[in-house]
Amino acid sequence: MTHTPDITRPAPALVEALRGIGAAAATSSLARLGVRNAHIVGPVAWTTGRAIAGPALTLQFMPKREDLYGEDEYADPEKQPHRHVLYHTQPGDIVVVDARGDMRSGIFGEMMLTYFKGRGGQGVVIDGCIRDWPNAKDLGLAMWLRGLTPNFHTQTDLMPFAVNVPIACGGVTVMPGDIIVADDDGAVVVPAAMATKVINYASQHHEWEDFSRERLEQGGDLRRYYPLSDAARPEYEAWKRGKVK
């Protein structure tokens, strides 16, 4: 098992600001700032209506090799890396799992997820499946998954391999401590070092979108108001001054 020290967590104010921005604005802002591959493709919201943001604890699975990993998940539980990633949990953390898109292995079940919730974890993003959904769905955790299975995590062709290392999840590189922004649109990875830039860019964009939305609801011309045209900018500036008052 590869196991690195605990992650560096971003300032709570940055995390909360990104949660308010949401996944769509986060990924579009990142694209305009030069990072075009931020959406974790595959896992979707199984707990709809939830919007979260938080630092990523990472867990990597690999194809099973029997000389490296035995068959019995309970023979020596402390050799199970998927347990160790949960030991790092602090309130607000999100576990992100590279499960190789496997649709047969249940990465976590009710008991593991209950422990994670009890430690203050707020959600999981898994490029694969969980098990025990009839009970797990009532835990109050936010979950982005590919699907469900009755199998336990090493019952088929996967083995847990590394904790808090760089992983590929849904075609996106996730570094430990990156900020995950997830809602019904999907899960997005915001590099921790870019959080302030993303917040600033998205906030500016959001301001003129509010104005444009009002005008479009009033029957305004799409070509004039979305995106905001130079011709409409004086109108927008006057609208903004009125809002400040």
N, C-alpha and C positions, 0 to 999 in steps of 0.2 A: 504494500500500500504506500502510495506517495501522499505525504501529509505535510502541508506547509503551515506556518503559524497563522494565528487569527488575522482577519482582514482589517484594513483601515477603513473606518466608517466615515461617510461625509457628514457635514453639519446638518442637523435636523431641519434647519430653515430651508436649505437647498432641497432636501427631500420633499418637504411639504409643498414648496413652490412647484416642483415638477409634478407632484400628484395633481395639483390644481390645473396644470397645463394639459395633462392627458397624453395618451399614447400618440394620437394622430398629430397633434401640434409638435410633440417631441421629435417624432421621426422626420416630419417635414422640415423642422428647424435644423436638425442635424444634417439633412441632405443639403440644405443651403449653406451650411457651414463646412461642407466637404466630406461628411461621413454618410455614405449612401446606403450602407447595409446595416441597419439597426433593428429591423423588425424580425423577431424570432418567428419563423414560419413553421407552422405545424401545430403547436399547442394553441388551443383556443379556450375562451372562457367557459368553464363548466359551472361557475358560480356567478351567473350574470348579475349585473347591477353593481358590481364591486369595482372600485377604482383605488389602486394602491400604488405606492412608490416606496422603495427601500433598497438598502445595500444587498448585493448578491453574495450569498454563500454558494460555492460551486462544488458539484459532485460529478465525477467522470466515471462512466461505465465503459468497459471494453468487451470485445468478444471473449467468451469464456475459454480458458485454457486450463484443463484439469490439473496439470502439474503445478499450476499457480494458485488454483482455487478449488477447494473440495466441494462436495455436493450438499452437505448438511449445513443449513443456515444457522442451526443452534449449537453445533459442536463447539465452537469457540466464538461466542457473539462479539467479543471485543476485537476480533479480527475483521469485523464487517465495517468497511469504510462508510457505508450509508448510515450507520449509527453515529460515527464520529463527526460527520458534517453537522448533525443535529446538536452535538455537544457544544458547538461554538455559538449556538443561537443566543442572540440578544433581542430585546423587544424591537419589533419593526423589521427584522431581517426577512429576506426572501431567499428560499433555496432554489437554485437553478440547476437542472440536471441534464447532462448529455447522456441520454439513454439510447442514442443512435437511431431514434425513430422506431424502436422496437415495439410491436403491438402485442407481445405475448407476456412480457415480464412486468409484474406489478412492483414498481420501484419502492413505494411506501404503502403500508396498509393502515388500518384504523389506529393501531397501538402506537406506531411510530409518529403518525400525524398528531395524535393526541398529546404525545410528549412534546412535539414541536410547538403546538398551540400553547401548552402549559408553560413553555419557556418564553413565550411572547412573540413567537413567529407569526407573521401575518399572511404569508402566502407561498405557493410553490409554482414554479414554471418547469414543466417536465416534457422533454422531447420523447415521450413514451407514455406509459400508463401507470395508474395506481390500481389497487384492489380495495375491497371492502367499501365500495361506494355507498351502499344503503345506509351505513353508519357514518362514514367519513364526510358525507355531504352535509351532515348536521353539526359539524364541529365549529363552524364559523370561520374556517380558513378560506381565503381566496385561492382558486386553483385554475391554472391554465395547463391543459393536458391534451395529448393526442387521443386518449381513449381510456377504456377500462378493461380489466382482465381479472379472472379469478386466481391467476397464478401468482406465486410469490416471486421475489426479485431475482433469484438465481435459479429458478426452476427450469428455465429454458436455456438460452444461449448467451446470457450476459453475466458479467461479474463486476462488482464495484471495484474501482481501481485507485482513484485519487480524490483528495479533498482539498478544496481551496487552491486549485491550480487553474490556469487558463483552460477554458473548454470551448468546444463548438456546440452550440445549442440552436437547433432550427436554422442552421446555415450562418449563424452569427457568432463571432468571437466574443466571449464573456470573460472578463477579468474579475477575480475576486475583489469585491468592493465597488464594482460598477453599480450604477443606480438603475434599477429596473422600474419602469413606468408601465403599468398594465391596467387595462379596463376592457370593456366589451369589444373594442377594436382590435385588441391583441396586446402582446407584450413587447416592449421596446427596451433596448439597452442604451443607456446614456453613459458615455465614459465619464468617470468622476471628475477628471480634470476639465471637462467641457461643460459641466453643469451650469456654471454662471453664465456662460455665453449662450447656452440654449435657453435659459430662463429669460435673459434680456431680449434675445431675438424673438422668442415666442410672444413675449408681452407686448412688444411693439406691433407685431403682426396682429395680435388679438384685438388691439385697440381699434385699428382701422376696420377690422372685420365686423366689430360691433356696429360701427357707423354704416358700413356697406349693407349689413343685414337689415338694418332699419330701412334704408332706401329701397332695397329689393323687395321688402315686404310691402312697401308703398307703391310698387310697380315700376321702380327705377330701372334704367337700362343696364343690363348685365355688362355690356362693353364699357360703360362708364364707371361702374362701381365694383366689379370683381374681375381681375384685381383692380385696386384703386387706381384710376387713371390720373395723369398729371392734371387734366382738366377739372377733375373732381377734388383735387387736393385742397384748394382754398376753401371749398365747402366743408371738407372734413376738418380742417384746422379751426374753422368757425364753430363747428359742432363740438369739437373738443374743448374749446374755450368755454362754451356754454355748460359743458359737463363739469368743468372745474368749479365754476361758480356754484 
